[in-house]
Amino acid sequence: MALINKSEYQKDFAVLPNAIFEDKEMSLKATGLLTYALSKPPEWKIKTKDIVNRFSDGRDSVYSAIKELEELGYMIKVQDQENNGKFTEVVYEVYDTPRKTKPLPAKPFTENPQHSNTDISNTEEIPKGISNRTPPFKRSGLPGGSTEDKRFTEFWELYPKKLKKKEAREAFKKVVKTTEIYSLLKAGLEKWVKEWNQWDDEERRYIP
């Protein structure tokens, strides 16, 4: 496990809100661990074993403080899943103000990355059942082939030059992976065709 500083303060010295020290629900050891973690640069990864070795409190005391900070909302546990289905290491994101909602799992950053003024961690919560990825084309089950085939037919009928249909279909399949991409492509083609109709034959010669 590791701790990552998620503070909004990104200077070369520690600036912490006084509310941390006025939180009466937080123990002294938890306050110490929190301020130590927040004193590191943003996105700096701190191994828990390094914390255990850094201070004399011992492993159990450190993990007890982590659990306390997690319960208070100053630390949030995240874990990402790789493409092969395996889970990455558990990472605790550290905040200078308590969080009541859990952010999306985010990929852990490499150890001791370059400092950046841009927060590239996505903490927006997405409701269950809603994906932030546009679904790919699915088989429609209707006569005449898949949705992909129907889309290409529409595209082909719109395109003014009917040359090398097989190659065009292969290129279409490689580019158009989602309904959103197709909608954008179709809208652009329709606009372009209107302009095409206003060109003379000489201008059209240079269009593939």
Protein Blocks (a to p, Z undefined) as FASTA:
>chain_A
ZZddfbfbfcfbdcddfklmmmmkbcfklmmmmmmmmmpcehiacdfklmmmmpmnbjkl
mmmmmmmmmmnopaccdddddfkopacdddddddfbdcfbdcdddddddehiaddfbdfb
dfbdcdehiacbdcddddehiahiafklmmmmmmmmmpmbaghkllmmmmmmmmmmbfkl
mmmmmmmmmmmmmmmmmpcfklmmmpZZ
